[in-house]
Amino acid sequence: DYARRVVENSKAFCDEFLKLGYKVVTGGTENHVFLLDLSEFEFTGKDLQDKLDANHITLNKNCIPNDKRSPMQTSGVRIGTAPMTTRGYDEEDFREVARKIDNIIKRMLEEN
Protein backbone atom coordinates (compact mmCIF):
# COMPACT_ATOMS: atom_id res chain seq x y z
CA ASP A 1 0.00 0.00 0.00
CA TYR A 2 2.82 2.43 0.92
CA ALA A 3 4.80 1.74 -2.27
CA ARG A 4 1.64 2.19 -4.36
CA ARG A 5 0.96 5.56 -2.69
CA VAL A 6 4.56 6.68 -3.28
CA VAL A 7 4.19 5.97 -7.02
CA GLU A 8 0.72 7.56 -7.23
CA ASN A 9 2.09 10.67 -5.51
CA SER A 10 5.05 10.76 -7.87
CA LYS A 11 2.76 10.58 -10.89
CA ALA A 12 0.55 13.39 -9.52
CA PHE A 13 3.61 15.53 -8.74
CA CYS A 14 5.15 14.94 -12.16
CA ASP A 15 1.87 15.49 -14.00
CA GLU A 16 1.41 18.85 -12.26
CA PHE A 17 4.85 19.98 -13.46
CA LEU A 18 3.95 18.89 -16.99
CA LYS A 19 0.67 20.84 -16.80
CA LEU A 20 2.66 23.88 -15.66
CA GLY A 21 4.80 23.60 -18.81
CA TYR A 22 7.98 22.03 -17.45
CA LYS A 23 9.99 19.37 -19.25
CA VAL A 24 10.41 16.01 -17.55
CA VAL A 25 13.33 13.99 -18.95
CA THR A 26 11.28 10.83 -19.51
CA GLY A 27 8.02 12.64 -20.26
CA GLY A 28 6.49 11.25 -17.05
CA THR A 29 7.20 8.71 -14.34
CA GLU A 30 6.29 5.16 -13.42
CA ASN A 31 8.21 5.10 -10.15
CA HIS A 32 9.12 7.15 -7.07
CA VAL A 33 11.29 9.79 -8.80
CA PHE A 34 11.41 12.01 -11.85
CA LEU A 35 13.91 14.43 -13.36
CA LEU A 36 13.01 18.00 -14.32
CA ASP A 37 14.95 19.37 -17.29
CA LEU A 38 15.98 22.97 -16.60
CA SER A 39 18.33 23.31 -19.58
CA GLU A 40 16.29 26.15 -21.09
CA PHE A 41 16.58 28.26 -17.95
CA GLU A 42 19.45 30.63 -17.13
CA PHE A 43 19.72 29.23 -13.61
CA THR A 44 21.16 25.80 -12.84
CA GLY A 45 19.91 22.78 -10.96
CA LYS A 46 22.20 23.79 -8.12
CA ASP A 47 20.69 27.29 -8.08
CA LEU A 48 17.19 25.82 -7.79
CA GLN A 49 18.29 23.31 -5.16
CA ASP A 50 19.77 26.11 -3.06
CA LYS A 51 16.72 28.38 -3.48
CA LEU A 52 14.34 25.57 -2.54
CA ASP A 53 16.50 24.61 0.46
CA ALA A 54 16.08 28.20 1.67
CA ASN A 55 12.30 27.67 1.34
CA HIS A 56 12.33 24.34 3.24
CA ILE A 57 11.87 22.18 0.13
CA THR A 58 14.51 19.52 -0.42
CA LEU A 59 15.45 18.01 -3.76
CA ASN A 60 18.74 17.25 -5.52
CA LYS A 61 20.53 18.83 -8.45
CA ASN A 62 21.04 16.18 -11.10
CA CYS A 63 22.58 15.98 -14.56
CA ILE A 64 20.26 15.36 -17.48
CA PRO A 65 21.19 13.33 -20.57
CA ASN A 66 23.79 15.22 -22.66
CA ASP A 67 24.03 17.92 -20.00
CA LYS A 68 26.10 20.91 -21.09
CA ARG A 69 26.60 22.04 -17.50
CA SER A 70 29.06 20.52 -15.07
CA PRO A 71 27.99 17.87 -12.52
CA MET A 72 28.53 20.52 -9.85
CA GLN A 73 25.95 22.83 -11.49
CA THR A 74 23.65 20.56 -13.59
CA SER A 75 20.70 21.31 -15.83
CA GLY A 76 18.20 19.31 -13.85
CA VAL A 77 16.78 18.39 -10.48
CA ARG A 78 15.71 14.97 -9.24
CA ILE A 79 12.49 14.89 -7.27
CA GLY A 80 11.38 11.95 -5.14
CA THR A 81 8.20 11.34 -3.20
CA ALA A 82 8.97 8.73 -0.54
CA PRO A 83 9.85 11.09 2.36
CA MET A 84 6.74 13.26 1.94
CA THR A 85 4.53 10.20 1.46
CA THR A 86 5.89 8.87 4.75
CA ARG A 87 4.82 12.17 6.34
CA GLY A 88 1.27 11.69 5.07
CA TYR A 89 1.22 13.86 1.94
CA ASP A 90 -1.36 12.83 -0.67
CA GLU A 91 -1.70 13.55 -4.37
CA GLU A 92 -3.27 16.99 -3.88
CA ASP A 93 -0.48 17.95 -1.44
CA PHE A 94 2.08 17.07 -4.11
CA ARG A 95 0.24 19.15 -6.71
CA GLU A 96 0.30 22.08 -4.28
CA VAL A 97 4.06 21.67 -3.70
CA ALA A 98 4.61 21.63 -7.48
CA ARG A 99 2.76 24.94 -7.70
CA LYS A 100 4.90 26.36 -4.85
CA ILE A 101 8.06 25.30 -6.67
CA ASP A 102 6.69 26.88 -9.85
CA ASN A 103 6.15 30.16 -7.98
CA ILE A 104 9.72 30.06 -6.66
CA ILE A 105 11.06 29.41 -10.17
CA LYS A 106 9.04 32.35 -11.50
CA ARG A 107 10.53 34.59 -8.81
CA MET A 108 14.02 33.37 -9.76
CA LEU A 109 13.33 34.27 -13.39
CA GLU A 110 12.14 37.75 -12.39
CA GLU A 111 15.32 38.28 -10.34
CA ASN A 112 17.47 37.55 -13.40
Stockholm file with secondary structure:
# STOCKHOLM 1.0

chainA/1-112         DYARRVVENSKAFCDEFLKLGYKVVTGGTENHVFLLDLSEFEFTGKDLQDKLDANHITLNKNCIPNDKRSPMQTSGVRIGTAPMTTRGYDEEDFREVARKIDNIIKRMLEEN
#=GR chainA/1-112 SS CHHHHHHHHHHHHHHHHHHTTCEETTSSCSSSEEEEECTTSSSCHHHHHHHHHHTTCCCEEECCTTCSSCTTTCSEEEEECHHHHHTTCCHHHHHHHHHHHHHHHHHHHHHC
#=GC SS_cons         CHHHHHHHHHHHHHHHHHHTTCEETTSSCSSSEEEEECTTSSSCHHHHHHHHHHTTCCCEEECCTTCSSCTTTCSEEEEECHHHHHTTCCHHHHHHHHHHHHHHHHHHHHHC
//
